[in-house]
């Protein structure tokens, strides 16, 4: 809705829904509400639902809010779950400098620390880059003040954030022990940032979320670097029982490109990232998106834990890569076109004796030639770890997950 004749002042609303139908091979010993979940299970869920409302109210004032829900599954408590993801007010000092604050994803450390949900290349984003999701933030968003801007081909975002208390984490936090975990003490302020150089077309900085693909509509090549740092965010005990507090330092370096190949809509998409995570000694976190199980049998459990979880985060290094190829427009005549993709996360975590390798791939059916109506089929293969007789965590097998996602985005 235009607020002035030129349309430079406006209010805009968008809608997104992603529905999953999935078949998952489960980690050993998985249970649902205390009952044996079996070796595999099919489920249906709403992965994401979003309503955005935002606007440039004057030449200098911008507002943004986002409401919705994530991971609505058959285990969801009734009549709960929808919440505000973002509530942001922003003031433009110059075209090269804007200040803002609120509940926001303007932070570091990598491109997909804040992914644009409607333009993910596969059925999901590289979730490991949302490093504290649900622990001291609200689904990656934080209470922050930030500065951002664009100077020629250089973009920047820097933020000071007030982390949420660990007591209300959506992920169970272990009691303090000799492996580092998140401290239950009142949190200290967190700083973060992400700096980008753009070689071709510039990307929008109106909102913090960055696309996984432009479906061949933009020529982009960027290199970025970022960080997240929080003093005394972690703690562990020494052999004598003393408490040791350590900083959390998360670093990222990445490269993203999308290159239209011809004038017919075909395009190549590529993304590679290196991340160094310091959560303190031997920190490890297992995560499974919209997990299909919520418990394990003590005598039959792997280190992965319940359902579809695997070692996604920990102290150590992570290498990630994903690639996509979009076929020409109207490959399927009036039924749109196809886009193939593949991705892999290779992690070397202190707490594991073997590397952790997750691979996935699939195809997008861009029903209308773009991401507004999209059907995605993806397959993920993940490792399963056990503690062996030598006291170390070794990979002992692998499991698969098959996802069919239907997305509507307006």
C-alpha positions in Angstrom: 0.0 0.0 0.0 1.5 3.3 -1.1 1.7 6.1 1.4 2.8 8.7 -1.1 2.5 9.2 -4.9 5.9 7.7 -5.8 5.6 4.7 -3.6 8.8 5.4 -1.7 6.7 5.4 1.5 4.7 2.2 1.8 3.4 -0.6 4.0 3.8 -4.2 2.8 2.6 -7.6 4.0 3.8 -11.1 3.0 2.8 -14.7 3.7 4.7 -18.0 3.9 3.8 -21.5 4.7 5.9 -24.7 4.4 4.3 -28.1 5.0 6.4 -31.2 5.4 5.5 -34.9 4.7 8.5 -36.9 5.9 9.8 -40.5 6.4 12.7 -40.8 8.9 14.9 -43.6 10.0 15.3 -43.0 13.7 18.3 -43.0 16.0 18.6 -46.2 18.1 16.4 -46.3 21.2 14.1 -43.4 20.2 10.9 -43.0 22.1 7.8 -40.9 21.9 6.3 -39.9 25.2 8.1 -42.9 26.8 6.9 -45.4 24.2 9.2 -47.2 21.7 9.2 -45.2 18.5 10.5 -48.1 16.3 13.1 -48.0 13.7 11.4 -45.5 11.4 8.4 -43.2 11.3 6.3 -41.1 8.9 5.0 -37.7 10.0 3.4 -34.5 8.7 4.2 -31.1 10.1 4.2 -27.3 9.4 7.9 -26.4 9.2 7.3 -22.7 9.0 4.4 -20.2 9.0 5.1 -16.5 8.6 3.3 -13.2 8.2 5.5 -10.2 7.7 4.4 -6.5 7.9 6.9 -3.7 7.3 7.1 -0.3 5.8 9.1 2.8 5.0 6.9 5.3 6.8 9.0 8.4 6.1 12.3 9.0 4.3 14.0 8.1 7.5 11.7 5.7 9.5 11.4 2.0 8.7 9.5 -0.6 10.8 9.4 -4.3 10.5 7.6 -7.1 12.3 7.2 -10.9 11.7 4.7 -13.3 13.3 4.5 -17.0 12.9 5.3 -20.5 14.1 7.9 -23.1 13.5 7.9 -26.9 13.8 4.2 -27.6 14.4 4.1 -31.4 14.7 1.9 -34.1 16.1 3.7 -33.6 19.5 2.9 -29.9 19.7 1.0 -28.7 22.8 -2.5 -27.6 21.8 -3.3 -24.0 21.1 0.3 -22.8 21.6 3.4 -21.9 19.6 2.8 -18.8 17.4 5.0 -15.9 18.4 6.7 -12.7 17.2 9.9 -13.4 15.5 10.9 -9.8 14.8 9.8 -6.4 16.1 12.2 -3.7 14.8 12.3 0.1 14.4 15.0 1.7 12.3 16.2 5.3 11.6 18.2 6.3 8.5 20.9 8.7 9.3 22.4 8.4 5.8 22.0 6.0 2.9 25.3 4.5 4.2 24.2 4.3 7.9 21.0 3.2 9.6 20.5 2.5 13.3 17.8 0.2 14.7 16.7 -1.9 17.6 14.3 -4.5 18.9 13.9 -8.2 18.5 15.9 -8.7 15.4 18.2 -10.9 13.3 20.6 -8.1 12.4 23.7 -9.9 13.7 26.6 -12.2 12.7 28.3 -14.5 11.8 27.5 -16.0 8.4 25.1 -15.6 5.5 22.6 -18.1 6.7 22.7 -17.1 10.3 19.6 -15.2 9.1 18.2 -17.1 6.1 15.4 -15.8 3.9 12.9 -18.7 4.6 11.0 -18.3 1.3 14.1 -18.6 -0.9 16.0 -21.5 0.7 17.8 -23.6 -1.9 16.7 -27.0 -0.6 14.0 -28.0 1.9 15.9 -26.3 4.8 18.7 -23.8 5.5 22.1 -24.8 6.9 20.8 -24.7 10.5 24.2 -25.0 12.1 24.8 -21.3 11.4 21.9 -20.5 13.8 24.3 -21.3 16.5 22.3 -20.5 19.7 18.8 -21.1 18.3 16.4 -21.3 21.2 19.1 -21.3 23.8 19.7 -17.6 24.5 17.7 -16.1 21.6 14.2 -16.5 20.1 14.5 -18.7 17.1 17.8 -16.9 16.2 16.5 -13.4 16.9 17.9 -11.3 19.8 17.1 -8.2 21.7 19.6 -5.9 20.0 20.7 -2.4 18.9 22.4 -2.4 15.6 24.0 -0.3 12.8 24.0 -1.3 9.2 24.7 0.2 5.8 26.1 -0.1 2.3 29.1 1.9 0.9 29.4 1.1 -2.8 30.0 -2.7 -2.9 30.6 -3.0 0.8 27.8 -4.0 3.2 28.1 -4.2 7.0 25.9 -5.1 10.0 27.1 -4.9 13.6 25.0 -5.4 16.7 25.1 -5.4 20.5 22.6 -7.9 21.9 21.2 -8.8 25.3 21.0 -12.6 25.3 17.9 -14.2 26.8 18.4 -16.2 30.0 19.4 -19.8 29.7 16.7 -20.8 32.2 14.0 -20.5 29.5 16.0 -22.3 26.8 13.8 -24.5 24.5 16.8 -27.0 24.5 17.5 -28.9 27.8 20.8 -27.6 29.2 22.9 -30.2 31.1 24.0 -29.5 34.6 27.6 -28.1 34.9 30.2 -30.8 34.3 33.7 -31.2 32.8 32.4 -30.6 29.3 31.5 -27.0 28.5 27.9 -26.0 28.4 25.9 -22.8 28.6 26.2 -20.9 31.8 23.0 -20.4 33.9 24.3 -17.2 35.3 22.8 -13.8 34.1 24.1 -13.2 30.6 26.6 -10.6 29.6 26.2 -8.5 26.4 27.0 -10.1 23.1 28.6 -8.4 20.1 28.3 -9.7 16.5 28.7 -8.6 12.9 28.8 -9.6 9.3 30.8 -7.8 6.6 30.3 -8.4 2.9 32.0 -7.4 -0.4 29.8 -7.7 -3.4 31.4 -8.2 -6.8 28.3 -7.9 -9.1 24.8 -6.8 -8.2 24.1 -5.5 -4.7 21.7 -7.4 -2.4 18.9 -5.7 -0.5 19.5 -4.6 3.1 15.9 -3.7 3.9 15.6 -6.7 6.2 18.3 -9.0 7.5 17.3 -12.2 5.7 19.5 -13.4 2.8 18.3 -15.7 0.0 19.6 -19.1 -0.7 18.7 -18.6 -4.4 17.3 -15.9 -6.6 16.1 -18.5 -9.2 18.2 -17.0 -11.9 16.9 -13.4 -11.5 20.0 -11.8 -10.1 23.8 -12.0 -10.8 25.5 -12.1 -7.4 29.0 -12.9 -6.1 29.8 -12.1 -2.5 32.5 -12.9 0.1 31.6 -12.4 3.7 33.2 -12.7 7.2 31.6 -12.4 10.6 31.7 -13.1 14.3 29.6 -13.6 17.5 31.3 -13.1 20.9 29.9 -13.2 24.4 32.0 -13.0 27.6 31.5 -15.8 30.2 28.7 -17.4 28.1 30.0 -20.9 28.9 31.1 -22.8 32.0 32.6 -26.2 33.0 34.2 -27.8 36.1 37.8 -28.6 36.6 38.9 -32.0 38.1 38.9 -30.4 41.5 35.3 -29.2 41.1 36.1 -25.5 40.6 33.9 -23.7 38.1 35.7 -22.3 35.0 33.9 -19.6 32.9 34.9 -19.2 29.2 33.9 -16.8 26.4 31.9 -18.0 23.4 33.6 -17.0 20.2 32.1 -18.0 16.8 33.8 -17.0 13.5 32.7 -17.4 9.9 34.0 -16.9 6.4 31.9 -17.6 3.4 31.4 -17.2 -0.4 28.0 -17.0 -2.2 27.3 -16.8 -5.9 24.4 -17.0 -8.3 25.2 -16.8 -12.0 22.6 -16.8 -14.7 24.0 -19.0 -17.5 21.9 -17.9 -20.5 19.0 -15.6 -21.2 16.5 -18.5 -20.7 16.5 -18.4 -16.9 19.0 -21.2 -16.2 21.4 -20.5 -13.4 24.1 -21.9 -11.1 24.0 -21.3 -7.3 26.9 -22.0 -5.1 27.8 -21.4 -1.4 30.8 -22.5 0.7 31.5 -21.6 4.3 34.1 -22.3 7.0 33.2 -21.7 10.6 35.3 -22.0 13.7 33.3 -22.4 16.9 34.7 -22.0 20.4 32.0 -23.0 22.9 34.6 -24.1 25.5 36.2 -27.6 25.9 34.4 -30.6 24.4 31.0 -28.8 23.9 28.8 -30.8 21.6 25.1 -30.3 20.6 22.8 -32.8 18.9 20.0 -31.3 16.9 17.1 -32.7 14.8 14.8 -30.3 13.0 11.1 -30.7 14.0 12.2 -33.9 15.8 10.0 -36.9 15.4 10.9 -38.3 18.8 11.4 -36.8 22.3 13.2 -39.4 24.3 15.5 -42.4 24.3 15.8 -45.8 26.0 18.7 -45.5 28.4 20.2 -48.9 27.6 19.9 -48.6 23.8 20.6 -44.9 23.1 23.3 -43.6 20.8 25.2 -40.4 21.5 22.9 -38.7 18.9 19.9 -38.9 21.2 16.3 -39.0 20.0 14.8 -39.1 16.5 16.7 -37.5 13.7 19.3 -35.6 15.7 23.0 -35.6 14.8 26.1 -33.6 15.9 25.2 -30.3 14.4 27.2 -27.9 16.6 30.2 -28.0 18.9 33.6 -26.7 19.6 35.7 -27.2 16.5 35.5 -26.5 12.8 32.7 -26.8 10.3 32.9 -26.8 6.5 29.7 -26.4 4.5 28.9 -26.4 0.8 25.8 -26.3 -1.3 25.3 -26.1 -5.0 22.2 -25.7 -7.2 21.4 -25.8 -10.9 18.1 -24.2 -12.2 17.0 -25.4 -15.6 15.6 -23.0 -18.2 12.3 -21.3 -17.6 9.2 -23.2 -18.8 11.1 -26.5 -18.9 7.8 -28.2 -18.1 5.8 -25.8 -20.3 3.0 -24.2 -18.3 4.1 -26.2 -15.2 7.2 -24.3 -14.4 10.7 -25.7 -14.2 13.1 -27.7 -12.0 16.1 -26.9 -9.8 18.6 -29.5 -8.5 20.6 -29.1 -5.4 23.1 -30.8 -3.2 24.7 -29.9 0.2 27.1 -31.2 2.8 28.2 -30.4 6.3 31.6 -31.7 7.4 32.5 -31.1 11.0 35.5 -31.8 13.2 34.4 -31.4 16.8 36.6 -31.8 19.9 34.1 -34.1 21.5 34.1 -36.6 18.6 36.9 -39.0 17.7 35.6 -39.2 14.1 34.5 -36.4 11.7 30.8 -35.8 11.4 29.6 -35.8 7.7 26.0 -35.0 6.7 25.0 -35.0 3.1 21.7 -34.1 1.4 20.3 -33.5 -2.1 17.1 -33.2 -4.0 15.0 -31.3 -6.5 12.8 -28.2 -6.4 9.8 -28.1 -8.7 9.3 -24.4 -9.2 5.6 -24.6 -10.2 5.2 -21.1 -11.5 8.9 -20.7 -12.5 9.9 -19.2 -9.2 9.8 -19.9 -5.5 6.3 -18.6 -4.8 4.8 -22.1 -5.3 7.5 -24.8 -4.8 7.5 -28.5 -4.2 10.8 -29.9 -2.9 11.9 -33.5 -2.5 15.1 -33.9 -0.4 17.1 -36.8 1.1 19.4 -36.4 4.0 22.0 -38.9 5.2 23.4 -38.4 8.7 26.0 -40.1 11.0 25.2 -42.0 14.2 27.8 -41.9 17.0 28.3 -44.1 20.0 30.8 -44.0 23.0 33.0 -47.0 22.4 35.1 -49.0 24.9 38.0 -46.6 24.5 35.9 -43.8 25.9 35.8 -41.9 22.6 32.8 -41.1 20.4 33.0 -42.9 17.1 30.6 -43.1 14.1 29.0 -46.5 14.0 26.3 -46.2 11.3 24.2 -43.8 9.2 20.5 -43.0 8.9 18.3 -41.4 6.2 15.5 -38.8 6.2 13.2 -38.2 3.2 11.3 -34.9 3.1 8.6 -33.7 0.7 7.9 -30.0 1.3 5.2 -27.8 -0.3 5.8 -24.1 0.0 3.6 -21.1 -0.8 5.1 -17.7 -0.5 3.5 -14.4 -1.4 
